[in-house]
Amino acid sequence: MTLEILKLEASKLRKSELLDFAQFIIEALKEIEKGEDSNFALSESQKLEIAIRMEDITKNLSAFIEGNEGEEKLIAKYGLQI
């Protein structure tokens, strides 16, 4: 299954199913992170975007929140368990 087909199928899900799917993806990413997937690499455009955002953060041009606060907001808004 291609990513485009997966996105198309995910767009058909009800909100509760989509939240379950999002939680599945988060858990899958955590598992990959534990194993440090050696095939994972950022593209040049992703690296550039990160650099731009980091620069904005250091210049206080972007509002951001701590990870724990973001997690609490997701749980409060969607009931998502991270």
Backbone bond lengths (Angstrom), bond angles and torsions (degrees), N, CA, C in turn:
res aa  C-N    CA-C-N  psi(-1)  N-CA   C-N-CA  omega(-1)  CA-C   N-CA-C  phi
1 M - - - 1.459 - - 1.538 108.14 -
2 T 1.317 116.07 133.15 1.456 119.81 179.08 1.532 110.31 -83.91
3 L 1.303 115.57 163.20 1.459 120.78 178.63 1.524 110.80 -62.03
4 E 1.311 117.46 -38.80 1.469 120.67 179.81 1.528 111.32 -63.18
5 I 1.318 116.96 -41.29 1.466 120.51 178.34 1.527 109.42 -66.72
6 L 1.320 116.69 -41.69 1.462 120.77 178.13 1.522 110.97 -60.56
7 K 1.329 116.94 -43.33 1.467 120.77 177.62 1.530 110.76 -62.44
8 L 1.313 116.46 -43.33 1.465 120.98 179.81 1.523 110.33 -61.33
9 E 1.315 116.96 -45.83 1.462 120.87 -179.88 1.529 110.62 -66.86
10 A 1.336 118.00 -39.44 1.467 121.44 179.37 1.525 110.70 -63.72
11 S 1.313 117.49 -33.07 1.463 120.72 -179.20 1.532 112.00 -67.93
12 K 1.322 117.31 -15.25 1.462 122.10 179.54 1.530 112.67 -88.07
13 L 1.330 116.54 -9.64 1.462 120.70 -176.33 1.523 111.89 -73.17
14 R 1.345 115.14 150.58 1.460 120.19 171.61 1.524 108.02 -71.43
15 K 1.316 116.31 162.56 1.463 121.60 -176.12 1.528 111.58 -54.37
16 S 1.330 117.72 -47.34 1.463 120.37 -178.52 1.518 111.46 -63.71
17 E 1.337 117.08 -37.72 1.467 120.79 178.00 1.525 110.74 -68.70
18 L 1.317 115.95 -38.59 1.457 120.39 179.33 1.530 110.73 -65.33
19 L 1.329 116.32 -39.00 1.462 119.80 176.32 1.526 111.06 -64.81
20 D 1.319 117.41 -40.41 1.468 120.77 175.97 1.529 110.26 -61.70
21 F 1.332 115.74 -41.24 1.462 120.28 179.69 1.529 110.78 -65.71
22 A 1.336 116.39 -40.81 1.465 120.66 177.83 1.526 110.16 -61.68
23 Q 1.329 116.45 -40.96 1.460 120.37 178.95 1.535 109.54 -64.95
24 F 1.321 117.24 -39.71 1.457 120.92 176.77 1.530 110.59 -59.24
25 I 1.325 116.63 -44.85 1.463 120.75 -179.34 1.527 110.50 -63.01
26 I 1.333 116.53 -43.64 1.465 120.35 179.07 1.523 110.10 -60.18
27 E 1.325 117.06 -44.91 1.466 120.63 179.50 1.528 110.86 -64.40
28 A 1.329 117.01 -40.40 1.460 120.82 178.66 1.527 110.50 -63.00
29 L 1.327 116.94 -39.98 1.461 120.73 177.88 1.523 111.19 -65.47
30 K 1.330 116.41 -38.34 1.470 119.80 176.98 1.526 110.60 -61.63
31 E 1.324 116.93 -41.69 1.465 121.02 179.80 1.527 110.63 -65.21
32 I 1.325 116.39 -42.20 1.464 120.21 178.37 1.524 109.88 -62.74
33 E 1.341 115.22 -41.60 1.457 120.23 -179.63 1.523 110.88 -61.16
34 K 1.327 116.41 -38.74 1.469 120.64 178.28 1.524 110.29 -60.42
35 G 1.322 115.93 -40.89 1.457 120.98 -178.38 1.512 113.48 -88.58
36 E 1.332 116.08 -2.95 1.465 121.14 -177.85 1.527 111.12 45.82
37 D 1.299 115.71 74.80 1.455 123.47 179.30 1.524 110.00 -51.72
38 S 1.315 116.71 112.46 1.466 120.83 -175.86 1.521 112.25 -72.86
39 N 1.327 118.29 -13.77 1.459 121.03 179.18 1.525 112.21 -87.59
40 F 1.335 117.14 -3.34 1.455 120.36 -177.43 1.520 110.09 -81.01
41 A 1.311 116.20 128.22 1.461 121.35 176.84 1.523 108.41 -150.39
42 L 1.321 116.00 141.43 1.459 120.21 177.01 1.514 109.91 -80.38
43 S 1.327 115.42 145.19 1.468 119.79 174.82 1.522 108.28 -76.85
44 E 1.294 116.52 166.65 1.466 120.59 179.26 1.526 110.88 -62.49
45 S 1.340 117.42 -38.06 1.468 119.71 179.20 1.528 110.98 -68.12
46 Q 1.345 118.04 -34.82 1.466 120.65 176.16 1.526 110.88 -66.80
47 K 1.337 116.07 -42.41 1.464 120.20 177.80 1.531 110.84 -61.55
48 L 1.328 116.63 -41.74 1.460 121.31 178.50 1.525 110.66 -63.30
49 E 1.340 117.65 -44.18 1.457 121.77 179.31 1.528 110.78 -61.17
50 I 1.317 117.30 -41.86 1.466 120.94 177.81 1.524 110.07 -62.79
51 A 1.320 116.97 -43.44 1.466 120.59 179.58 1.527 111.20 -61.93
52 I 1.326 116.83 -42.36 1.466 121.33 178.88 1.520 110.46 -63.01
53 R 1.326 116.24 -45.59 1.462 119.69 -179.10 1.530 111.40 -66.40
54 M 1.319 116.73 -39.22 1.470 119.78 178.09 1.529 110.55 -63.61
55 E 1.308 116.52 -39.42 1.462 120.60 177.51 1.530 110.70 -63.44
56 D 1.338 116.63 -43.40 1.466 120.70 177.45 1.527 110.92 -60.78
57 I 1.327 116.21 -41.02 1.464 120.26 179.82 1.523 110.74 -64.41
58 T 1.318 116.93 -45.33 1.466 119.46 -178.38 1.529 111.48 -67.22
59 K 1.328 117.30 -25.72 1.460 120.69 177.45 1.525 112.03 -92.62
60 N 1.349 116.73 4.61 1.465 122.83 -178.98 1.520 112.61 61.13
61 L 1.325 117.43 32.04 1.468 121.09 177.93 1.525 111.41 -90.76
62 S 1.315 116.43 -13.71 1.461 120.72 -178.74 1.514 109.75 -119.60
63 A 1.301 115.55 136.57 1.457 119.66 173.37 1.524 107.25 -84.07
64 F 1.305 116.31 137.66 1.453 119.43 176.85 1.516 109.28 -145.32
65 I 1.315 114.26 162.46 1.456 119.68 -179.89 1.525 108.66 -126.98
66 E 1.310 116.10 159.23 1.460 121.95 176.91 1.528 109.13 -65.73
67 G 1.308 116.86 153.65 1.460 121.98 179.81 1.518 112.98 -57.16
68 N 1.332 116.93 -42.91 1.468 120.21 -179.32 1.519 111.39 -63.37
69 E 1.323 116.52 -38.85 1.460 120.16 178.91 1.532 110.20 -66.18
70 G 1.323 116.75 -41.23 1.458 120.66 177.64 1.519 111.29 -62.59
71 E 1.328 116.02 -41.91 1.465 120.81 178.11 1.525 110.37 -61.43
72 E 1.334 116.81 -44.93 1.467 120.78 179.42 1.523 111.43 -61.27
73 K 1.345 116.93 -39.89 1.462 120.32 179.35 1.523 111.42 -66.59
74 L 1.347 117.26 -39.51 1.461 120.26 177.67 1.524 110.60 -63.33
75 I 1.317 115.87 -44.75 1.465 120.01 -179.75 1.524 110.23 -62.98
76 A 1.339 116.81 -44.96 1.460 120.91 -178.93 1.533 111.76 -64.61
77 K 1.326 117.01 -40.37 1.451 120.31 -175.61 1.534 112.87 -80.16
78 Y 1.342 116.17 -41.51 1.455 119.62 -172.43 1.531 114.57 -117.01
79 G 1.316 116.45 -7.10 1.457 118.96 -176.61 1.511 111.90 72.09
80 L 1.338 115.87 18.42 1.455 122.19 -177.54 1.524 110.15 -77.77
81 Q 1.310 117.15 128.81 1.463 121.81 176.76 1.514 108.53 -98.66
82 I 1.320 116.49 121.30 1.458 120.80 -178.23 1.514 109.50 -105.07
